C-alpha cells in the first residue's frame, strides 16, 4: 500500500515534470510548440535549454505537397507563401505562381546567381509584383535563395 501511495504521489507531483518556456509561454513535457518565425515543430522534453535544435525540434516537412505539385516545379513556377496573422511567413507553399510573360523585373542584382521563373532568369535581389492574385491585392515574388523564387503576399 505504501509503495502504491509513493508511486501515485510521484506521478501526480508536478515538480517532476519538465517545463519549457518559449516566447513567454510555458509548455509541459510532451507538449508541442511552434516557435515564431521558424519552420520548426518542437516538443518540450528533458534537457531543453531554449535552443531550437535536435532532438527537441525538427524542420516542418512539405513533402506531400511538393510531390503533388512536381509539374509546377519542373516548369519553374514559384511557390506562394501566405503570411500568418502574426506576420510570419508560413513554411509550406499554399499555391504556385507560373509565368505569363507579363512580369517586369525590378531591383538590382546582388549576385550573378539566378532563380528560374518560366523562361526568365531572375538574379538574386531582383523581384516583380503582381496585382489581384487570388484574394490578394498584391503579391511580391523575389529571388532570395536560388533556384526558385519566393512569392508572398505584399
Buried (B, 14 or more C-beta within 10 A) or exposed (E): EEEEEEEEEEEEEEEEEBEBEBEEEEBEBEBEBBBEEBBBBBBBBEEBEEEBEEEBBBEEEBEEEBEEBEEBBEBBBBBBBBEEEEEBEBBBBBBBBEBEEEBEBEBEBEEEEBBBBBEBBBBBBBBBBBEEBEEBEEBBBBBEEBEBBBBBBB
